[in-house]
Amino acid sequence: MIDIDFELDSLDFEKNKDSLIPAIIQDDATLKVLMLGYVNRQALEMTISSGKMTFFSRTRQCLWTKGETSGNFLTVKSIHADCDMDTLLVRAEPSGPVCHKGTASCFNTDTEEGFIRELQKIIRKRQSDRPEGSYTVRLFDKGTNKIAQKVGEEAVETVIEAVAGNDPAMIYEASDLIYHLLVLLVHKGLSISDLEKELSRRHK
């Protein structure tokens, strides 16, 4: 189910003479911007019905589903319209490189955007692929109680270093805490987004 916060008829497809509106594609896990494409009403309807991101090619003047030849599909998680109803922000899960040059993003940036989310993505992959010798896999195998125990241990160690005024050690222990908390979230079928929703609810 794709999360959509608008009615199709409310979008301003006629603002541009070609009846296309831009769609900014963002990695649902890391929030990294992946690419920019254009959609008309038909492309958007196909995207919503199939769950795969479909664009309108201005060069070929036809619809095209990202990944139809490469296999690197964009599985859409949410679509949000901007305040003018003429631009879309699409959060999607890429199944491979997004850029035709073989890179993860069409934007050449050196910044590590949203690495905690990237780590969450890695942890999920460990859970599904189960590589031999992985510490993360061993944690999953030990179950909720052991993972929760590790979260508690790392929390205590973080507090100890904070009280001691040892900032480098506190950062080290806090990093362990975040990692183990992410493992616990993934193990429970939850994510950082669930934490964000709860924090947002409290803020309101």
N, C-alpha and C positions, 0 to 999 in steps of 0.2 A: 504494500500500500504506500503510495507516494503522498507525502505531506504537501498539500497545496493550500495557499492562503488567499486565493482569488477566484473569481468566476471568469471563465474563458471570454465571455462577452464583454467583460470590463476592460480587457487589454486594448491598448490603442495601436492596432496594427496599421492604421491608416496615417499615422504620424509621418512615416517615411513613404516616399512615392512607390517603393518596391513592395510595400506591405510586409516588411520584415522588421523584427525587433531583435536586438542583441541578447544573447544568453551567455552569461559569465559562468563558467564551470569551475566548481570548487571541490576539492577532495573532501568527502564527508568525514574521513577519519582525521586528517591532518590540517584541514582548512586551507591548504595550499591552493592558490589559483592555478588551474591547469590549462585552460584555453578559453578563447572567445569564439563563439559561432553565432549563426543567425537562424531564426525560426520564423516560419509563417504559421498560420492557424493549423494547417494540415500537419505540419511537422510536429507541432506541439501536441495535437490530438494523438498522433502516432506514438509520441514519447510517453504520454500518459497511459495509453492502452497497452503498450508493450513493456514499459518499464525500462527500455533502452533509449538513450539519448539520440534523437533524430534531428538533423538540421536541414536547412535548405541551402544548397550550394549556389552561390551567386555566380560562380564560374561556369558550372555545368547546367545551371537552371533546372535543378531537380532535387528531390529529397534524397538524403543519404543518412543511414544509421551509422554512427561512429562504431568502428570495429567490424563492419560487415565483410571486409576483405582481410583485415589483419587479425581479427579475433579479439582485439583489445577494446571490448565494449565498455560503455559507461552505464552502470546500473544506477538509475536515478533514485535518490532517497527523498529529496524535497525540492520544491520549486516555489520561489517567492518573487513577487513582483515589487518593483520600486514604487516610490510615492507617486510618480507620474504615470504609472501603469504602462510604461513603454520599454522597460528593461527587465530581464529576468536573472535571478541568481539561482543557479541549479547546483545542489549538492549531490555528488554522485560517488559511487565506488568504482574506481578504474580497475580493469582486469589485466592491465599491462601498460606499457608506455603510451602516453597520450599524444605526444608530438610525432609528426611523420619522420623526424630525425632520430627517433628512438629514445628520446628523453622523457622523463616523467611528466614534465610540464613544457608548454610552448614558450614559457617565460624563463629566460636565462638569468636566474638569480643565484647568488652564492649563500644566501641566508638560509638557516635551518628553521623553517617556519613550522611552528607547532610541533616541536620534537616530542613532547609528552604524548601527543596524539599519534605521532609516528611510532612511538614505543608501544602504545596500546595496540596499534596495527600489527607490530611484530609479535607481540604476545599472543594475539588472536591466531596468527599464522603458526606459531609454535603449538598452540592448542590443536589446530587442525592437521598440521603436517607431522607433528610428534617426532622431530629429529632425535636420533640416538645421542645420548650423553647430555641432553639439554637440562639445565637446572630448572628452567621454567616448566618443562614437562614433568620433572620429578615432583615439583610442587603441586601441579594439577593432579597427579596420581595420588598424592597424600590427602587430598580433599580439603574441605572447607575449614575444619578445625585447625589443621597444621598451617594453612595459609594465613588464617586469622591470627594464629599465635605469632607468626613472623611479623605481621603488621604491628602487633602489640609490642614485640621486642624492639623493632626499629623505632617505634614511637618513643619508647622509654630512652633509648640511646640518643635520639635526637634531643630530647629534653635535657638529658644529662650534659651534653656538649653545649647546649644553649645557656644553661645555668652557669656552666664553667667559663663561659665567655670565649670558647674556642670556635670561632666562626667557620674556619675551613673544615674542621671535624663535624660541625653541625650540618654544613652543606652536604658532606659525604653521607652522613647518617640519614639526613632528610631525603636524599636521592634514593637510598635503599628503601626508605619508608614509602615514597611515591611508587617505586617499582612494585613492591609487594602489594600495595593497595590496588594498583592496576591489575595485578594477577588475580586478586580477590574479586574485583569487579567483573573481569572477563569470566572467571569461574562461575560467578553467579548470574551470568547472562546480562550484565549491566555494562555501563560505559561512562566516560567522562560527561557525555551529554546528559545523562541522568542526574549527575551532580550539578551541572549547570542549570538544569530546569528547577531543581530544588532551591538552589541559591537565588535564582531569579524570582521564584515564588515568594521567598522570604523578603527579598528586596522590595517587592511590590506591596 
